[in-house]
């Protein structure tokens, strides 16, 4: 478990990135830090592996204050995936993935063998192992970045807007790949994004942040969608407008879910349209009474 205890970060120029932040991040779940620019989400993420040290307060991992740990050694025990993959351009894919194990003293032959297995894990063909990053697509580079983050089999995986630099189709594929990895590998994932849809899709726990790292709301995706804490949260997640606000219309005997902009969001099946004429749903397209077919 990761625990922030009254953590603040002030920079020399007077900028307050985070103020008195406290939070428990449960083990083997994905916590999404969601907020706009200036909300402190990346600062909080980087505090976990001591790329940034707090001005005050403490951070514990499984009861150990990370301030007592050597920063480089700590980082080598924690997986880290960034937005633009961060691959070393002069090293082949296989050597990029094997970088941290080699630094930890794993024999080169074993590190490379393990790297090939990790390419399988993230859905990449082993034929790419001897290519350079510039010879890969953006989505392939991000998969290599995830493989490198998993290379030491870390308990904790930090992901700093890892899919923000790829096109929407590739982004959707990578999101589904992460869902699969979460299910299979059972890691504690801390995921930073400004994208509400991504947070709702990937998070077990979502932390919505205001400017300066102030917590606006913590909860599951369903809890936040059903019960936004205040007007700020409701506005941020788009509650009550667009595709968040769904109602049922009867079209030729079919129960159609229509969003707040008048666009078709899906077809409600399993119950007669007449039973839903007055119903409305606040959410992203699911009903407790039937199945949504999109």
Secondary structure, DSSP 8 states (H G I E B T S, - for coil): -EEEEEEEEE-TTS-EEEEEEEEEE-TTSEEEEE--TTSSHHHHHHHHTTSS--SEEEEEETTEEGGGS-HHHHHHTSEEE-TT----TTSBHHHHHTHHHHHTT--HHHHHHHHHHHHHHTT--GGGTTSBGGGS-HHHHHHHHHHHHTTT--SEEEEESTTTTS-HHHHHHHHHHHHHHHHHH--EEEEEES-HHHHHHH-SEEEEE-GGG-EEEEE-HHHHHHS-SSHHHHHHHTTTSGGGEEEEEEETTEEEEE-TTS-EEEEEESS-GGGGTT-EEESSS--SSSEEE-
